[in-house]
Each structure stands twice: as C-alpha cells, then as structure tokens.
C-alpha cells in the first residue's frame, strides 16, 4: 500500500491565505493567530471560541492578487478549503478529521484538521535531520487498506493518504474541477 502526501502544486502561483498584515507585524498577535491551528498532540481536536480571521495574502512584488485555488496554500498543518470543496469532498474528509469554519476576507471557508493518526513510519530506513523526518519510509503493513487520510505522529506538518483514499479523492477532484489538492508519492 503506497502512501501519498497531500500537497499543493499551486503554492508559487495561487494566492496564499494567512494572518492579516496587522497580525504579521505584531509578534503577540502573530503568535496567538498561529496557536489556534497548533496541534500539540497529533490528531488532537481543535476548539475555537470564535472563527479565526484569515486574509488573502499579496505576493511580494505583485500589484494584483493572484487567483485563488479551491484548496488554498496555507502554512499550518491543516488545509484551507472553500465551499465548493466542502460540498464535493466534505463527507469523505469528515471521516478522518474536522471541518471548522473560518473567515477568509469576511467569507466563510473551512479549515480541515486531520484527527486520524496512523503510526506507520519505518524509523530504521527513514532519513532524519536531527529529530525531524526529512524523507519518510513507511511500513506498508501498517498503512490501512481501506481509504484513509491520516497524520503520522513523528512527521509534523504533513497530511497523508493511502492509495484507496487517493483514488477516491482524485475521481472527485477531476470530475468537479477542484484546484489546489495534489498528491506527492512517498514510496
């Protein structure tokens, strides 16, 4: 069973979302902004008293904002998805995590927090940079056969799918023309 990382090949061309400029330049505001999305324990549920406020970020050196993808580039662990993605993929995504409402430039969008944890890293054959896994090798016998979206507890900041989940997601992505969700192989 192969493992794939959910990625976004539009990172350099699509508009990113993140904290407003005001938050970016105020260390206290910036720290509290990012803390909302932080999972101290992989797979932990997130609870917000109020919806986080995000903004579409300008690209350095550009006067006009680039187009947005349906799955926006975002530097937190989860995914930022629009209403179209929630409608098309929401039932499948919800089986493995939370879809939490957020505001992006005053519009309702969703933050996808994966809560399904699968410990399947081969520590002996993976490449490390200090305590961080740089090049993961997975123990195929520990990867679920049924469709699965998951986080690996020893790899921070990445979301993975198995072959069955990738096939299901790709079918829906292609038939509904969703942009911004791609898959990187880790064989």
C-alpha positions, 0 to 999 in steps of 0.5 A: 500500500503506497502512501501519498502526501497531500500537497499543493502544486499551486503554492508559487502561483495561487494566492496564499491565505494567512494572518492579516498584515496587522497580525504579521507585524505584531509578534503577540498577535502573530503568535496567538493567530498561529496557536489556534491551528497548533496541534500539540498532540497529533490528531488532537481536536481543535476548539475555537471560541470564535472563527479565526480571521484569515486574509488573502495574502499579496505576493511580494512584488505583485500589484494584483492578487493572484487567483485563488485555488479551491484548496488554498496554500496555507502554512499550518498543518491543516488545509484551507478549503472553500465551499465548493470543496466542502460540498464535493469532498466534505463527507469523505474528509469528515471521516478522518478529521474536522471541518471548522469554519473560518473567515477568509476576507469576511467569507466563510471557508473551512479549515480541515484538521486531520484527527486520524493518526496512523503510526506507520513510519519505518524509523530504521530506513527513514532519513532524519535531520536531527529529530525531524523526518526529512524523507519518510519510509513507511511500513506498508503493513501498517498503512490501512487498506481501506481509504484513509487520510491520516497524520503520522505522529513523528512527521509534523506538518504533513497530511497523508493518504493511502492509495484507496483514499487517493483514488477516491479523492482524485475521481472527485477532484477531476470530475468537479474541477477542484484546484489546489489538492495534489498528491506527492508519492512517498514510496 
